[in-house]
Amino acid sequence: MKIGEILLRKKLLSSQQLSTLLTEQQSGSRKLGELLLERGIVSETDLVAVLQEQKWRREGFWMIE
């Protein structure tokens, strides 16, 4: 699962915000997480939790929906 999808599911950003950030990300070399922190959309704590969830999901350990 992508970071943006997790953020949307957790209601930490809107689909419009995600769309805007993804467009900006494609035009540069910045990671989505960097843009989220720079804009103050999510806290560092929230971003770490989302990245951890993403890792766990990829490794097949995520069971809570």
C-alpha positions as CSV (number, residue, x, y, z in Angstrom):
1,M,0.0,0.0,0.0
2,K,1.3,3.4,-0.9
3,I,1.9,6.1,1.7
4,G,-0.8,8.3,0.2
5,E,-3.4,5.6,0.5
6,I,-2.5,5.1,4.1
7,L,-2.7,8.8,4.8
8,L,-6.1,9.0,3.2
9,R,-7.4,6.0,5.1
10,K,-6.2,7.6,8.4
11,K,-7.8,10.9,7.2
12,L,-4.5,12.7,7.7
13,L,-4.9,14.5,4.4
14,S,-7.5,15.0,1.7
15,S,-7.5,13.5,-1.8
16,Q,-7.1,17.1,-3.1
17,Q,-4.0,17.6,-1.0
18,L,-2.6,14.2,-2.1
19,S,-3.2,15.0,-5.8
20,T,-1.5,18.4,-5.5
21,L,1.5,16.9,-3.6
22,L,1.9,14.1,-6.1
23,T,1.9,16.5,-9.0
24,E,4.5,18.6,-7.3
25,Q,6.5,15.5,-6.4
26,Q,6.6,14.4,-10.1
27,S,7.9,17.7,-11.2
28,G,10.8,17.6,-8.7
29,S,13.0,15.1,-6.9
30,R,11.4,15.4,-3.5
31,K,9.8,12.5,-1.6
32,L,6.2,12.7,-0.6
33,G,7.1,12.5,3.1
34,E,9.4,15.5,2.7
35,L,6.7,17.5,1.1
36,L,4.2,16.5,3.8
37,L,6.5,17.6,6.6
38,E,7.6,20.8,4.8
39,R,4.0,21.9,4.4
40,G,3.1,21.0,8.0
41,I,0.3,18.6,6.7
42,V,1.5,15.8,9.0
43,S,3.7,15.6,12.0
44,E,6.9,13.7,12.0
45,T,5.3,11.2,14.5
46,D,2.4,10.6,12.1
47,L,4.8,10.2,9.1
48,V,6.9,7.7,11.0
49,A,3.8,5.7,12.0
50,V,2.6,5.7,8.3
51,L,6.0,4.6,7.1
52,Q,6.1,1.8,9.7
53,E,2.6,0.6,8.7
54,Q,3.7,0.6,5.0
55,K,6.7,-1.5,5.9
56,W,4.6,-4.0,7.9
57,R,2.0,-4.3,5.2
58,R,4.8,-5.0,2.6
59,E,6.2,-7.7,4.8
60,G,2.8,-9.2,5.4
61,F,2.6,-8.4,9.1
62,W,-0.3,-5.9,9.1
63,M,-3.6,-7.4,10.3
64,I,-5.6,-4.5,11.6
65,E,-8.0,-2.7,9.1
